[in-house]
Structures are given as C-alpha cells and as structure tokens.
C-alpha cells in the first residue's frame, strides 16, 4: 500500500511541476507592470511579501489547491532546479536585482537560498502556515557556516601534505598546452614537475618553481573558459583568458593543482 501511495505522490509531483513550469513560462505576460529595476517590462518584487503576492497572481486556484496535498520538502525540492532556476533568472537574483539586494540585507547572499526561501514561504502562505522567515534565514546561515568549516578543514589537511623542498607533479586540472602534451600525459610519459619553494597557510597556496613541463609553452595554470560576468545587469561570456607557466618560472599556485610525487 505504501508503494502505491508513494507512486501516486510522485505522479502528482510530476504533474504539478509541469504546470508550475507552464505558469512560469507565461511569467512575463502575467506581469505587465513597469519597474525601475534593471529589467524593463518584467516586474521584480521588492521583498518577500511582494514575491509571494506576485506568485499568487500567476498560479491558478486549482494548482494552489493541489499543491496543498504535497509535503513541503517534496514540493520545494522538486521545484528548486527547473522552476527555481527560472525564478532566479526572471527576477535577477544572479544579476543583483532589487529583490536580491533585499535578501542581502537579511544576510542571504546565494541566489539558490533566495529562491528556496521564496518557494518555501509561498508554500506555507498557500497553506495558511507561519512563514517563519527568521527560522529560514538561520537555517541558511547555519548551513553555510558548517560548509565553510568543513571546507576549511579540508584545505588545511590538503595543504599539510606539502613541505618546502618537496618535488611535486602537476595534475593538468586546467587542460593541456598542446595535443602532444596531452598525449604524453595519457601515456605517462609527461613529466610536469615542480619544486615547492614556499607555503602560504592563510590563502592555501604553495609557491612552485617549474622544473619540467614536456612542452615549450609550459603548463596551463589558469583557464576561464565558460566564465560569465554581469554587465549592465545582464550575464554575458567573459573574455577567454589562458595563462601559462614556463619551465624555470616561479609562481604562487593553488595546492590542489599538484600532488606529491
């Protein structure tokens, strides 16, 4: 019986997500108000209450009714990626809109957290439950604090492997300087080797002098291919930049690009 109910719930979730996405595809048409924000003809809410009101206007009564019968965690997690992504893009949560600025004042800085709070708050509003914004903010801050502590411990452990004077091998994390270098590395015939000459335990960097690279260009230690930047409130592709380190050069680098030989 449990599996049947669970299967029905999954089907209902799929249908609801589909209709939510249809509603959002009509998002711009449903919001014909003008805003002084950076996206003309698309109304961007000023705060959470305004965001809830805006969502209330685009969802049909039948959709709101069906959503009441789905658990909060099921619905919000299912909507987070597709619907949430559309929400983050439409309301400029990545591009520094006034709604993202409002969340920044609350100590919420990641667009995923912003859209998560919006979706969770709307669900509770729709069911007549307490939104508990303070609790949601605390939950988000606690998550990032724990995540940062774990990241710090991982970095400290990773850096501790290296000592001044160690000979280390480059991992080619940013690609290859040439097809020949790639082929040699694949065949285990490429010796991109460096020696550790300094350690920065604050920024988790190691200073290296490149001894061998099996290519006259050296090694690629930076490549921003696929990077995007915000320009006048809109995302665009960043100028492609590739940086090389040649044999004999000495640079501060991320320790994760190297391994003990």
C-alpha positions as CSV (number, residue, x, y, z in Angstrom):
1,X,0.0,0.0,0.0
2,X,2.8,2.3,0.9
3,X,4.5,1.9,-2.5
4,X,1.2,2.7,-4.3
5,X,0.7,5.9,-2.3
6,X,4.3,6.9,-2.9
7,X,3.9,6.2,-6.7
8,X,0.8,8.3,-6.8
9,X,2.5,11.1,-5.0
10,X,5.4,11.0,-7.4
11,X,2.9,11.3,-10.4
12,X,1.2,14.2,-8.7
13,X,4.5,15.9,-8.1
14,X,5.5,15.5,-11.8
15,X,2.2,16.9,-13.0
16,X,2.4,19.8,-10.5
17,X,6.0,20.7,-11.6
18,X,4.8,20.6,-15.2
19,X,2.0,23.0,-14.5
20,X,4.2,25.2,-12.4
21,X,6.7,25.5,-15.3
22,X,3.9,26.3,-17.7
23,X,2.8,29.1,-15.3
24,X,6.3,30.4,-15.2
25,X,6.6,30.3,-19.0
26,X,3.8,32.9,-19.0
27,X,5.6,34.8,-16.3
28,X,6.4,37.9,-18.3
29,X,2.9,38.1,-19.8
30,X,1.4,37.8,-16.4
31,X,3.5,40.7,-15.1
32,X,2.9,43.7,-17.2
33,X,3.7,46.2,-14.6
34,X,6.7,48.5,-15.1
35,X,9.6,48.5,-12.8
36,X,12.5,50.9,-12.2
37,X,14.7,47.8,-11.9
38,X,17.2,46.7,-14.5
39,X,14.7,44.6,-16.5
40,X,12.1,46.6,-18.3
41,X,8.6,45.1,-18.7
42,X,9.3,42.4,-16.1
43,X,8.2,43.3,-12.6
44,X,10.7,42.3,-10.0
45,X,9.4,42.2,-6.4
46,X,10.8,44.5,-3.8
47,X,10.7,42.0,-0.9
48,X,9.4,38.6,0.2
49,X,5.8,39.7,0.7
50,X,5.8,41.2,-2.8
51,X,7.3,38.0,-4.2
52,X,4.6,35.9,-2.6
53,X,1.9,38.2,-4.0
54,X,3.5,38.0,-7.4
55,X,3.5,34.2,-7.4
56,X,-0.1,34.2,-6.1
57,X,-1.2,36.1,-9.2
58,X,0.3,33.6,-11.7
59,X,-0.8,30.3,-10.2
60,X,-4.3,29.1,-10.9
61,X,-6.6,28.2,-7.9
62,X,-6.6,24.5,-8.9
63,X,-2.8,24.5,-8.9
64,X,-2.7,26.1,-5.5
65,X,-5.2,23.6,-4.2
66,X,-3.3,20.6,-5.5
67,X,0.0,21.9,-4.0
68,X,-1.6,21.8,-0.5
69,X,-1.6,18.0,-0.6
70,X,2.1,17.7,-1.3
71,X,4.7,17.7,1.6
72,X,6.7,20.9,1.8
73,X,10.1,19.1,1.4
74,X,8.9,17.1,-1.6
75,X,7.4,20.1,-3.5
76,X,10.2,22.6,-2.8
77,X,13.0,20.2,-3.6
78,X,11.3,19.1,-6.8
79,X,10.7,22.7,-7.9
80,X,14.1,24.0,-6.9
81,X,16.0,23.2,-10.1
82,X,13.7,23.9,-13.0
83,X,11.2,26.3,-11.6
84,X,13.7,27.8,-9.2
85,X,16.2,28.4,-11.9
86,X,13.6,30.2,-14.0
87,X,12.7,32.2,-10.9
88,X,16.3,33.1,-10.2
89,X,16.8,34.3,-13.8
90,X,13.5,36.1,-14.2
91,X,13.9,38.1,-11.0
92,X,17.6,38.8,-11.5
93,X,18.7,37.0,-8.3
94,X,22.1,36.3,-10.0
95,X,22.3,39.8,-11.5
96,X,22.0,42.0,-8.4
97,X,18.3,43.0,-8.7
98,X,16.4,44.9,-6.0
99,X,15.0,41.6,-4.7
100,X,18.5,40.1,-4.4
101,X,19.5,43.3,-2.6
102,X,16.7,42.9,-0.2
103,X,17.8,39.4,0.6
104,X,21.4,40.6,1.0
105,X,20.2,42.9,3.8
106,X,18.9,39.8,5.6
107,X,22.3,38.1,5.3
108,X,21.2,35.8,2.4
109,X,23.7,36.1,-0.5
110,X,23.3,33.0,-2.6
111,X,20.5,33.0,-5.3
112,X,19.8,29.4,-4.6
113,X,19.0,30.3,-1.0
114,X,16.9,33.2,-2.1
115,X,14.7,31.2,-4.4
116,X,14.5,28.4,-1.8
117,X,13.1,30.9,0.8
118,X,10.7,32.3,-1.7
119,X,9.3,28.8,-2.7
120,X,9.1,27.6,0.9
121,X,7.5,30.8,2.1
122,X,4.9,30.7,-0.8
123,X,4.1,27.0,0.1
124,X,3.5,28.0,3.7
125,X,1.5,31.0,2.7
126,X,-0.7,28.9,0.4
127,X,-1.4,26.5,3.3
128,X,-2.0,29.3,5.8
129,X,1.1,28.3,7.8
130,X,3.6,30.6,9.6
131,X,6.3,31.5,7.2
132,X,9.0,31.8,9.9
133,X,11.4,33.9,7.9
134,X,13.8,34.2,10.8
135,X,14.0,30.4,11.1
136,X,14.6,30.0,7.4
137,X,17.4,32.6,7.5
138,X,19.0,30.9,10.4
139,X,18.8,27.5,8.6
140,X,20.6,29.0,5.6
141,X,23.3,30.7,7.7
142,X,23.9,27.6,9.7
143,X,24.3,25.6,6.5
144,X,26.9,27.9,5.1
145,X,28.8,28.2,8.4
146,X,29.0,24.4,8.6
147,X,30.0,24.2,5.0
148,X,32.8,26.8,5.4
149,X,34.1,25.0,8.5
150,X,34.2,21.7,6.5
151,X,35.9,23.4,3.6
152,X,38.5,25.0,5.9
153,X,39.3,21.6,7.5
154,X,39.7,20.0,4.0
155,X,42.0,22.8,2.8
156,X,44.1,22.6,5.9
157,X,44.5,18.8,5.5
158,X,45.3,19.2,1.8
159,X,47.9,21.9,2.3
160,X,49.6,19.9,5.2
161,X,50.7,17.3,2.6
162,X,53.2,19.7,1.1
163,X,56.5,20.8,2.5
164,X,59.2,23.3,1.3
165,X,61.6,21.3,-0.9
166,X,59.1,18.7,-2.0
167,X,59.1,17.6,-5.6
168,X,55.5,17.6,-6.9
169,X,53.7,16.6,-10.1
170,X,51.2,18.8,-12.0
171,X,47.7,17.4,-12.4
172,X,46.7,19.3,-15.6
173,X,43.5,20.5,-14.0
174,X,43.1,23.3,-16.5
175,X,43.9,21.5,-19.7
176,X,46.9,21.0,-21.8
177,X,49.3,23.4,-23.6
178,X,49.2,21.2,-26.7
179,X,47.9,17.9,-28.1
180,X,51.4,16.5,-27.8
181,X,51.5,17.3,-24.1
182,X,48.0,15.6,-23.6
183,X,49.2,12.5,-25.5
184,X,52.4,12.3,-23.4
185,X,50.5,12.6,-20.2
186,X,48.0,10.0,-21.3
187,X,50.9,7.6,-22.0
188,X,52.5,8.5,-18.6
189,X,55.5,10.0,-20.5
190,X,55.0,13.6,-19.5
191,X,57.0,14.9,-16.6
192,X,55.4,18.2,-15.5
193,X,57.4,18.5,-12.3
194,X,57.9,21.4,-9.8
195,X,59.6,22.0,-6.5
196,X,57.9,23.7,-3.6
197,X,59.7,26.8,-2.5
198,X,57.1,28.4,-0.2
199,X,53.8,27.8,1.6
200,X,51.0,30.3,2.4
201,X,48.8,28.7,5.1
202,X,46.4,31.7,5.1
203,X,45.4,31.6,1.4
204,X,46.2,27.9,1.0
205,X,48.8,28.4,-1.7
206,X,52.1,26.9,-2.5
207,X,55.0,28.6,-4.3
208,X,56.5,26.5,-7.0
209,X,59.3,26.6,-9.5
210,X,58.6,24.6,-12.6
211,X,61.4,22.2,-13.4
212,X,59.9,20.2,-16.4
213,X,56.8,20.6,-18.5
214,X,57.3,18.4,-21.6
215,X,56.1,21.3,-23.8
216,X,57.8,24.6,-24.8
217,X,54.7,26.6,-23.7
218,X,54.9,25.1,-20.2
219,X,51.7,24.3,-18.4
220,X,48.3,25.9,-18.2
221,X,47.6,27.1,-14.6
222,X,44.6,29.2,-15.4
223,X,41.8,29.0,-18.0
224,X,38.5,30.8,-17.6
225,X,36.7,29.1,-20.4
226,X,32.9,29.2,-19.9
227,X,33.2,32.0,-17.3
228,X,30.3,34.6,-17.3
229,X,30.2,38.1,-15.9
230,X,27.4,40.6,-15.2
231,X,27.4,43.6,-17.5
232,X,24.6,46.2,-17.0
233,X,22.5,43.8,-15.1
234,X,22.9,41.0,-17.7
235,X,25.0,38.0,-17.9
236,X,27.5,37.6,-20.8
237,X,30.5,35.5,-21.6
238,X,33.8,36.7,-20.1
239,X,36.8,37.3,-22.4
240,X,38.6,34.0,-22.7
241,X,41.9,34.1,-20.8
242,X,44.6,31.4,-20.6
243,X,47.7,31.7,-18.5
244,X,50.9,29.6,-18.9
245,X,53.7,28.9,-16.6
246,X,57.0,28.1,-18.3
247,X,59.9,26.0,-17.2
248,X,62.1,27.9,-14.7
249,X,59.3,30.2,-13.6
250,X,58.2,30.5,-10.0
251,X,54.6,31.3,-9.0
252,X,52.1,31.0,-6.1
253,X,49.5,28.4,-7.1
254,X,46.6,26.5,-5.7
255,X,47.9,23.4,-3.9
256,X,45.1,21.3,-5.4
257,X,46.7,21.6,-8.9
258,X,49.6,19.5,-7.7
259,X,50.3,16.1,-6.0
260,X,53.2,14.7,-4.1
261,X,55.4,12.8,-6.4
